Amino acid sequence: TWRRYYRWRFGWVYHLSALVFAAVHLNNFRLADVPYWMLPLLVLPQWSAGLVVGWMRVRRGIGAAVLLHGIFNSGPILIIMLVLNRAG
């Protein structure tokens, strides 16, 4: 059945979806100014975050995954706000 096939291939689907997540988030960078050798360094944290958010989706559901993604996004925003408040 398709469920057995999907379970057998779930690891591939899981990692490919994390790579798609990383690829979508590469728009956060100006890639024209980045040398090619640095691209893996930009993809690795995005891919890792995709794995963690995907794990949360599998274990706790889509709501928890969206909340975790929001928490991940709030970290850099808070740092930027702190830096801008000290500079001004």
C-alpha positions in Angstrom: 0.0 0.0 0.0 1.0 3.6 -0.3 1.4 4.0 3.5 4.0 1.3 3.7 5.9 2.9 0.8 5.6 6.3 2.4 6.9 5.0 5.8 9.8 3.3 4.0 10.7 6.6 2.3 9.8 8.9 5.1 13.5 9.8 5.9 14.1 11.0 2.4 10.8 13.0 2.3 11.7 14.5 5.7 15.2 15.6 4.7 14.0 16.9 1.3 11.3 19.0 2.9 14.0 20.4 5.3 16.1 21.3 2.2 13.1 23.0 0.6 12.6 24.9 3.8 16.3 26.0 3.6 16.0 26.9 0.0 13.0 29.1 0.6 14.8 30.9 3.4 17.8 31.6 1.3 15.9 34.7 0.1 16.9 36.2 3.4 20.4 36.8 2.0 21.9 38.8 -0.9 23.3 35.9 -2.8 24.8 38.0 -5.5 27.4 39.3 -3.0 28.1 35.9 -1.5 30.9 33.7 -2.8 29.9 30.2 -3.8 32.0 28.5 -1.2 29.9 30.2 1.5 26.5 28.9 0.3 26.8 25.6 2.3 27.4 27.8 5.4 24.2 29.6 4.7 22.2 26.5 4.0 23.3 24.5 7.0 21.6 26.6 9.7 18.5 26.9 7.6 18.4 23.1 7.0 19.0 22.4 10.7 16.1 24.7 11.6 14.0 22.9 9.0 14.8 19.6 10.7 13.9 20.8 14.1 10.6 22.4 13.0 9.8 19.3 11.0 10.5 17.1 14.0 8.2 19.4 16.1 5.5 19.0 13.3 5.7 15.2 13.4 5.8 15.0 17.2 3.4 17.8 18.3 1.5 19.0 15.3 1.4 22.0 13.0 0.5 24.5 15.7 3.6 23.7 17.7 5.8 23.8 14.6 4.4 27.3 13.6 5.0 28.5 17.2 8.6 27.2 17.2 9.2 28.9 13.9 8.0 32.1 15.3 10.3 31.7 18.3 13.2 31.1 16.0 12.4 34.2 14.1 11.9 36.4 17.2 15.5 35.8 18.3 17.3 37.7 15.5 14.6 40.4 15.6 15.1 41.0 19.3 18.9 41.2 18.8 18.4 43.7 16.0 16.1 45.8 18.1 18.6 45.8 21.0 21.4 46.9 18.8 19.4 49.6 17.2 18.2 50.9 20.6 21.8 51.1 21.9 23.0 52.8 18.7 20.3 55.5 18.8 
